[in-house]
Amino acid sequence: MNYLIERLTECVKYWVLIHAQDAVPDMANEITFLTAPTNLQIGSKYGSGSRKVTWNWKSNRYPENETTYTVTYPLDNFNTSVPVEEKELVIWNSAAEGTVMFGGNTNQVTLDPVGGHANKLTMEAELRDQFQRLFHPSVPTSDPNLTTNTATKHRDKNRFSDVLPYDHTLVKVSSVDYINASYVLGRQFIATQDPLPNQEEDFWQMIWDCNVRVAIQLSVNSPSQAVARIINDSGNNNWVVGHDELRVTMVKKNNDGIFCRRTHTIVKGTIERPLEHFHLTSWDEKSSANRDHVLKLVVAAMEVWQTMGPNSPVLVYCGAGAGRTGTFIAVWHMIEKRLPPTLENMAATVREMRMSRKFMVQTEDQYVFIYNCVEDYNKNPSQWSQPEIYEMAV
């Protein structure tokens, strides 16, 4: 029921708020929806009548007036009409055109059959439905091979009790009995949690042992978050970390307030390796990411990785190493493999990642976000290749 209500709300709000400007000038920004949809009635294939949902809206120009819209949603053809006295809004969801009428003023709207907003809304609704059916936390995992025996023995080293690495993809590090990190999509990526305060040495040892050349942080630095300080921005930018006493030097830093890129060298004995550390500083776990920011970061990091070490795993981490991390990896994977964001490809990508680590892509919003990112990228791939935003040292 909630899915149907959300779907109707998206469609009707979009058409009213966007196309009302063309039908009646100065009207588009003057509608406020007062209540959530209510009064859902079952009908059509499930009985007589039709599915119906009602809510109130008012004009900001005339705040004393309120008008009740009745939205009728037949199950068979998704033809939505909203009669209000002599005014009517008609949506043909899968067709290439629709009509918006307000008091006799008619605006004919032509939509691209593939990229039209009505179809886009339908795709997003189908993605949300697919996520709920396949990937909601309540959907059981029945594969007996997906065990977490090692992680269960080290509960104090897990940031969250339910995000535990599977035994078969667990990253193993020398001199470390356990770290909450998983290989994902073969061994192309390592997904891990933000290191706990006592895990700085373990984290850097993992970077060295796994030959990581590109690391990506998606969490926001916060004084309230208990996270190991793995980057030393003070002093002479040299420090010794890891159980092998690795000598780390930060040789360059660029921070524009949204992205921060640090270039490091790591030395053990006579062996020296580079490490590029990218940090998207604006993606809080409780907020939506900016698609432009994520796409620019994906493309910039991918280009560096392909130059510095395409055979080394890309380390991606956030709070739990699951939601934002899984979203980022999915966008990277689908762009790199040139997978169009169809329902089939979306489901296959997340399903494969979840065979490697629990809860990769945690919410339906993140699922839709992946789709939108790949759609945006495919429209003009060249616009996202902007490495100069990272090049200037400060």
C-alpha positions as CSV (number, residue, x, y, z in Angstrom):
1,M,0.0,0.0,0.0
2,N,2.8,2.5,0.9
3,Y,4.5,1.7,-2.4
4,L,1.3,2.6,-4.3
5,I,0.8,5.8,-2.3
6,E,4.4,6.9,-2.9
7,R,4.2,6.2,-6.6
8,L,1.0,8.2,-7.0
9,T,2.4,11.1,-4.9
10,E,5.6,11.3,-7.1
11,C,3.7,11.3,-10.3
12,V,1.0,13.8,-9.4
13,K,3.2,16.2,-7.5
14,Y,5.7,16.3,-10.4
15,W,3.1,17.1,-13.0
16,V,1.3,19.6,-10.9
17,L,4.3,21.5,-9.7
18,I,6.3,21.4,-12.9
19,H,3.7,21.7,-15.7
20,A,1.3,24.0,-13.9
21,Q,3.7,26.9,-14.8
22,D,3.1,26.3,-18.5
23,A,-0.7,25.9,-18.0
24,V,-1.2,28.9,-15.7
25,P,1.7,31.4,-15.4
26,D,2.9,32.1,-11.9
27,M,1.2,29.1,-10.5
28,A,4.0,26.5,-10.3
29,N,5.5,27.8,-7.1
30,E,2.2,28.5,-5.4
31,I,1.1,25.0,-4.4
32,T,1.6,23.6,-1.0
33,F,0.6,20.0,-0.2
34,L,-1.0,19.8,3.3
35,T,-1.5,16.2,4.0
36,A,-0.2,12.8,3.1
37,P,-2.4,10.7,0.8
38,T,-5.1,8.8,2.6
39,N,-8.3,6.8,2.0
40,L,-6.8,4.1,-0.3
41,Q,-9.5,1.9,-1.7
42,I,-8.8,-1.5,-3.3
43,G,-10.5,-2.2,-6.6
44,S,-10.1,-3.2,-10.2
45,K,-8.4,-6.6,-10.3
46,Y,-9.1,-7.1,-6.6
47,G,-12.8,-6.2,-6.8
48,S,-15.2,-3.6,-7.9
49,G,-14.4,0.1,-8.0
50,S,-10.8,1.5,-8.3
51,R,-7.8,2.4,-6.3
52,K,-8.3,5.8,-4.9
53,V,-6.1,8.2,-2.8
54,T,-7.0,11.6,-1.5
55,W,-5.0,14.5,-0.1
56,N,-5.4,18.3,0.4
57,W,-3.4,21.1,-1.1
58,K,-3.8,24.8,-1.1
59,S,-2.6,27.8,-3.2
60,N,0.0,29.9,-1.5
61,R,-1.6,32.9,-3.2
62,Y,-4.9,32.2,-1.4
63,P,-3.9,30.5,1.8
64,E,-7.5,30.6,3.2
65,N,-8.7,28.3,0.4
66,E,-8.2,24.5,0.5
67,T,-9.0,22.1,-2.3
68,T,-9.3,18.4,-2.1
69,Y,-7.8,16.3,-4.9
70,T,-9.1,12.8,-5.6
71,V,-6.6,10.7,-7.5
72,T,-7.9,7.6,-9.3
73,Y,-5.4,4.9,-10.1
74,P,-6.8,1.9,-12.2
75,L,-4.5,-1.0,-11.9
76,D,-4.7,-2.1,-15.5
77,N,-3.3,0.9,-17.4
78,F,-1.9,3.4,-14.9
79,N,-4.0,6.3,-16.2
80,T,-4.2,8.8,-13.4
81,S,-6.7,11.7,-13.5
82,V,-7.2,14.4,-11.0
83,P,-10.6,16.2,-11.4
84,V,-11.1,19.4,-9.5
85,E,-14.2,21.2,-10.5
86,E,-13.5,22.2,-14.1
87,K,-9.8,21.6,-13.8
88,E,-8.2,18.3,-14.6
89,L,-4.8,16.8,-14.6
90,V,-4.3,13.7,-16.8
91,I,-1.2,11.5,-16.8
92,W,-0.6,8.7,-19.2
93,N,2.4,7.0,-17.6
94,S,3.7,4.8,-20.4
95,A,2.7,6.9,-23.3
96,A,4.7,9.7,-25.0
97,E,2.3,12.6,-24.2
98,G,0.0,13.9,-21.4
99,T,-2.4,16.8,-20.9
100,V,-2.6,19.4,-18.2
101,M,-5.8,21.5,-18.0
102,F,-6.6,24.3,-15.5
103,G,-9.8,26.2,-16.0
104,G,-9.9,25.8,-19.7
105,N,-6.2,26.6,-20.3
106,T,-4.7,23.5,-21.9
107,N,-1.0,22.7,-22.2
108,Q,0.0,19.7,-24.4
109,V,3.1,18.1,-23.0
110,T,5.3,15.9,-25.2
111,L,7.6,13.4,-23.5
112,D,10.4,11.3,-24.8
113,P,9.2,7.7,-24.6
114,V,12.5,6.6,-23.0
115,G,13.8,9.6,-21.1
116,G,10.5,11.2,-20.2
117,H,9.8,12.2,-16.6
118,A,6.7,9.9,-16.4
119,N,8.8,6.9,-17.4
120,K,11.6,8.0,-15.1
121,L,9.2,8.1,-12.2
122,T,7.9,4.7,-13.1
123,M,11.4,3.2,-13.3
124,E,12.3,4.7,-9.9
125,A,9.1,3.2,-8.4
126,E,10.0,-0.2,-9.9
127,L,13.5,0.1,-8.5
128,R,12.0,0.7,-5.0
129,D,9.7,-2.2,-5.4
130,Q,12.5,-4.4,-6.5
131,F,14.7,-3.4,-3.6
132,Q,12.0,-4.1,-1.1
133,R,11.4,-7.6,-2.7
134,L,15.1,-8.6,-3.1
135,F,17.2,-6.6,-0.7
136,H,15.2,-5.4,2.3
137,P,16.8,-6.5,5.6
138,S,13.7,-8.6,6.3
139,V,14.5,-10.8,3.2
140,P,16.3,-13.9,4.5
141,T,19.7,-15.1,3.3
142,S,19.5,-18.9,2.8
143,D,23.0,-19.6,1.5
144,P,24.8,-21.8,4.0
145,N,28.2,-20.7,2.7
146,L,27.7,-17.2,4.0
147,T,29.1,-17.7,7.4
148,T,30.6,-15.1,9.8
149,N,32.3,-17.3,12.3
150,T,35.6,-15.3,12.5
151,A,33.8,-12.0,12.8
152,T,31.6,-13.3,15.6
153,K,34.7,-14.2,17.7
154,H,35.9,-10.6,17.6
155,R,32.8,-8.6,18.4
156,D,34.8,-5.8,20.0
157,K,36.4,-5.1,16.6
158,N,33.1,-4.6,14.8
159,R,31.6,-1.1,14.7
160,F,28.1,-2.6,14.2
161,S,27.0,-6.0,15.4
162,D,25.1,-6.8,12.2
163,V,27.6,-5.8,9.6
164,L,30.0,-8.7,9.8
165,P,32.4,-9.9,7.1
166,Y,31.7,-13.3,5.6
167,D,34.5,-15.9,6.2
168,H,35.1,-16.6,2.5
169,T,35.8,-12.9,1.6
170,L,37.4,-11.8,4.9
171,V,40.6,-9.8,4.3
172,K,43.5,-11.3,6.2
173,V,46.3,-9.1,7.5
174,S,49.7,-10.1,8.9
175,S,50.1,-9.6,12.7
176,V,46.3,-8.8,12.9
177,D,44.0,-11.5,14.2
178,Y,40.9,-9.9,12.6
179,I,39.8,-6.7,10.8
180,N,36.2,-5.9,9.6
181,A,37.0,-5.8,5.9
182,S,35.8,-7.8,2.9
183,Y,36.9,-8.4,-0.7
184,V,34.1,-7.4,-3.0
185,L,33.5,-8.2,-6.7
186,G,36.3,-10.7,-6.8
187,R,39.3,-8.8,-5.4
188,Q,38.8,-5.5,-7.2
189,F,37.5,-3.8,-4.0
190,I,38.0,-3.9,-0.3
191,A,35.0,-2.7,1.7
192,T,35.6,-1.9,5.3
193,Q,34.2,0.1,8.2
194,D,35.7,3.3,9.6
195,P,38.6,2.0,11.8
196,L,37.9,2.1,15.5
197,P,40.2,4.3,17.6
198,N,42.5,1.4,18.4
199,Q,42.7,0.1,14.8
200,E,45.1,2.6,13.2
201,E,48.0,0.2,13.1
202,D,45.7,-2.6,11.7
203,F,44.3,-0.3,9.0
204,W,47.7,0.8,7.6
205,Q,49.0,-2.8,7.8
206,M,46.0,-3.8,5.6
207,I,46.9,-1.1,3.1
208,W,50.4,-2.4,2.8
209,D,49.7,-6.2,2.9
210,C,47.0,-5.8,0.2
211,N,49.1,-3.5,-1.9
212,V,46.4,-0.8,-1.9
213,R,47.2,2.2,-4.2
214,V,43.8,4.0,-4.1
215,A,41.8,4.5,-0.9
216,I,38.4,6.3,-0.7
217,Q,36.8,7.6,2.4
218,L,33.1,8.4,2.2
219,S,32.3,9.2,5.8
220,V,32.3,12.7,7.4
221,N,34.9,13.5,10.0
222,S,33.0,14.2,13.2
223,P,34.3,14.8,16.7
224,S,31.4,12.7,18.0
225,Q,32.4,9.7,15.8
226,A,35.0,7.4,17.4
227,V,37.3,6.8,14.5
228,A,41.0,6.2,14.3
229,R,43.1,9.1,13.1
230,I,44.8,7.4,10.2
231,I,45.9,10.6,8.4
232,N,48.4,13.0,10.2
233,D,47.9,16.5,8.8
234,S,50.1,18.1,11.5
235,G,53.8,18.5,11.9
236,N,56.1,17.6,9.0
237,N,53.6,15.2,7.4
238,N,55.7,12.1,8.3
239,W,54.7,9.3,10.6
240,V,55.4,5.7,11.4
241,V,52.4,3.3,11.4
242,G,51.5,-0.3,11.0
243,H,52.8,-3.4,12.7
244,D,55.7,-3.4,10.2
245,E,56.6,0.2,11.2
246,L,55.7,1.7,7.8
247,R,57.1,5.2,7.1
248,V,54.3,7.3,5.6
249,T,54.8,10.7,4.1
250,M,52.1,13.0,2.7
251,V,53.7,14.7,-0.2
252,K,50.7,16.7,-1.6
253,K,47.2,17.7,-0.4
254,N,44.3,19.3,-2.2
255,N,41.1,20.3,-0.4
256,D,38.4,22.4,-2.0
257,G,35.9,21.8,0.8
258,I,34.0,19.0,-1.0
259,F,36.9,16.7,-2.1
260,C,40.2,16.2,-0.4
261,R,42.9,14.3,-2.1
262,R,46.2,13.4,-0.4
263,T,49.2,11.8,-2.1
264,H,51.3,9.6,0.1
265,T,54.4,7.5,-0.1
266,I,54.7,4.4,2.1
267,V,58.1,2.9,2.7
268,K,59.0,-0.5,4.2
269,G,62.7,-1.2,4.2
270,T,63.8,-0.5,0.6
271,I,60.4,-0.8,-0.9
272,E,58.4,2.4,-1.6
273,R,54.8,2.5,-2.8
274,P,52.4,5.4,-3.6
275,L,49.0,5.8,-2.1
276,E,46.3,8.2,-3.3
277,H,43.7,8.9,-0.6
278,F,40.4,10.5,-1.8
279,H,37.9,11.8,0.7
280,L,34.4,13.0,-0.1
281,T,33.7,15.2,2.8
282,S,30.0,15.9,2.4
283,W,28.3,12.5,2.4
284,D,26.7,12.1,5.8
285,E,25.1,8.7,6.5
286,K,21.7,10.4,7.2
287,S,21.7,12.5,4.0
288,S,21.6,12.0,0.3
289,A,24.8,12.4,-1.7
290,N,25.2,14.9,-4.5
291,R,25.3,12.9,-7.7
292,D,27.7,15.2,-9.4
293,H,30.2,14.9,-6.5
294,V,30.0,11.1,-6.5
295,L,30.4,10.8,-10.2
296,K,33.4,13.2,-10.3
297,L,35.0,11.2,-7.5
298,V,34.3,7.8,-9.2
299,V,35.8,8.9,-12.5
300,A,38.8,10.7,-10.9
301,A,39.6,7.7,-8.7
302,M,39.1,5.2,-11.5
303,E,41.6,7.1,-13.7
304,V,44.2,7.2,-11.0
305,W,43.7,3.5,-10.2
306,Q,44.0,2.5,-13.8
307,T,47.3,4.4,-14.0
308,M,48.8,3.4,-10.6
309,G,47.8,-0.2,-10.1
310,P,44.8,-1.7,-11.9
311,N,45.7,-5.1,-10.3
312,S,45.5,-3.8,-6.8
313,P,42.3,-3.6,-4.8
314,V,40.5,-0.2,-4.3
315,L,39.9,0.4,-0.6
316,V,36.5,2.0,0.1
317,Y,35.3,2.7,3.6
318,C,32.6,4.5,5.5
319,G,30.9,4.1,8.9
320,A,29.7,0.5,8.5
321,G,31.4,-0.2,5.1
322,A,28.1,-1.2,3.6
323,G,25.6,1.5,2.6
324,R,27.7,4.4,1.2
325,T,30.5,2.0,0.4
326,G,28.3,-0.4,-1.5
327,T,26.6,2.5,-3.4
328,F,29.9,3.9,-4.5
329,I,31.3,0.5,-5.6
330,A,28.1,-0.3,-7.5
331,V,28.3,3.0,-9.4
332,W,32.0,2.4,-10.2
333,H,31.3,-1.2,-11.3
334,M,28.4,-0.4,-13.6
335,I,30.3,2.5,-15.3
336,E,33.5,0.6,-15.7
337,K,31.7,-2.5,-17.1
338,R,29.4,-0.2,-19.2
339,L,26.3,-1.8,-17.8
340,P,23.1,0.1,-18.5
341,P,21.1,0.6,-15.3
342,T,18.3,-1.8,-16.2
343,L,16.4,-3.6,-13.4
344,E,18.2,-6.8,-14.3
345,N,21.7,-5.2,-14.1
346,M,20.8,-3.3,-11.0
347,A,19.7,-6.5,-9.2
348,A,22.6,-8.5,-10.5
349,T,25.2,-6.0,-9.3
350,V,23.8,-5.6,-5.8
351,R,23.2,-9.4,-5.5
352,E,26.9,-10.1,-6.4
353,M,28.2,-7.6,-3.9
354,R,26.0,-9.0,-1.2
355,M,27.5,-12.4,-1.8
356,S,30.8,-10.8,-0.6
357,R,29.6,-8.5,2.2
358,K,26.4,-8.0,4.2
359,F,24.1,-5.1,3.4
360,M,26.0,-3.6,0.5
361,V,23.6,-0.8,-0.6
362,Q,21.4,-0.6,2.5
363,T,18.4,1.5,1.4
364,E,16.1,1.9,-1.5
365,D,17.2,5.5,-1.8
366,Q,20.7,4.4,-2.3
367,Y,19.5,1.8,-4.9
368,V,17.7,4.6,-6.8
369,F,20.8,6.8,-6.4
370,I,22.9,4.2,-8.2
371,Y,20.5,4.2,-11.1
372,N,20.4,8.0,-11.4
373,C,24.2,8.2,-11.2
374,V,24.7,5.7,-14.0
375,E,22.0,7.4,-16.1
376,D,23.6,10.8,-15.7
377,Y,27.0,9.4,-16.6
378,N,25.8,7.6,-19.7
379,K,24.3,10.8,-21.1
380,N,27.7,12.4,-21.5
381,P,30.7,10.3,-20.1
382,S,33.3,12.9,-21.1
383,Q,31.9,15.6,-18.8
384,W,32.8,13.7,-15.7
385,S,36.5,13.4,-16.5
386,Q,37.8,16.4,-14.7
387,P,41.1,15.4,-12.9
388,E,42.2,19.0,-12.7
389,I,39.9,19.5,-9.7
390,Y,42.3,17.4,-7.7
391,E,45.7,18.5,-9.1
392,M,46.5,21.8,-7.3
393,A,48.4,21.2,-4.2
394,V,47.7,23.4,-1.2
